[in-house]
């Protein structure tokens, strides 16, 4: 099975603080993987390194066989926790802006996803709620034909209706067998039904890396219950 994310001995230090230590991962193509941990566990740092926007202190990283950088960025769709939409834009402007940067952006798929997310192209971004902005971020990444989709806390601080829409959008837009999704969250119960695999991070280290269904079957518990026990 082809590996899309391969990480060996990865570490990242900010000053005297190690955000990641000796991280080893191999995530296959077509998997939806939950990157789970409390705030400060190192999830966002790992995603930013995979996205090519931060450099590791040491270790080896490959995304679709490439080191993070200019070439790999063209094959990765990254939705950070904090969005960076321009206030003057409307939703349609945001789509066109993304399409101008990424050759794999599918406008037809984007319009389908907008309808699913109940977003109107003419709606000013400055007037969108946090939940609607979160939906728009998801549209922009799922409209791309990327090898790897990175989602950083897509459910954080948003309303239940928007969470449901985001879950529906993920299932609707996900290209099974082609695209790998790495979803970082501490709200495990909201998303665990999506996961084929889960990776638990704690203090910058991987403390558990298992297939989700095997983990449930072997323990007789939900991923959320295991998460609370392991990271208690």
HELIX and SHEET records of a PDB file:
HELIX    1   1 UNK A   43  UNK A   51  1                                   9    
HELIX    2   2 UNK A   70  UNK A   73  1                                   4    
HELIX    3   3 UNK A   91  UNK A  101  1                                  11    
HELIX    4   4 UNK A  107  UNK A  116  1                                  10    
HELIX    5   5 UNK A  125  UNK A  127  5                                   3    
HELIX    6   6 UNK A  130  UNK A  142  1                                  13    
HELIX    7   7 UNK A  160  UNK A  173  1                                  14    
HELIX    8   8 UNK A  188  UNK A  191  1                                   4    
HELIX    9   9 UNK A  192  UNK A  194  5                                   3    
HELIX   10  10 UNK A  212  UNK A  219  1                                   8    
HELIX   11  11 UNK A  223  UNK A  230  1                                   8    
SHEET    1   A 3 UNK A  17  UNK A  28  0                                        
SHEET    2   A 3 UNK A   3  UNK A  14 -1                                        
SHEET    3   A 3 UNK A  58  UNK A  63 -1                                        
SHEET    1   B 6 UNK A  76  UNK A  79  0                                        
SHEET    2   B 6 UNK A 148  UNK A 152  1                                        
SHEET    3   B 6 UNK A 180  UNK A 185  1                                        
SHEET    4   B 6 UNK A  32  UNK A  36  1                                        
SHEET    5   B 6 UNK A 197  UNK A 202  1                                        
SHEET    6   B 6 UNK A 205  UNK A 211 -1                                        
END                                                                             
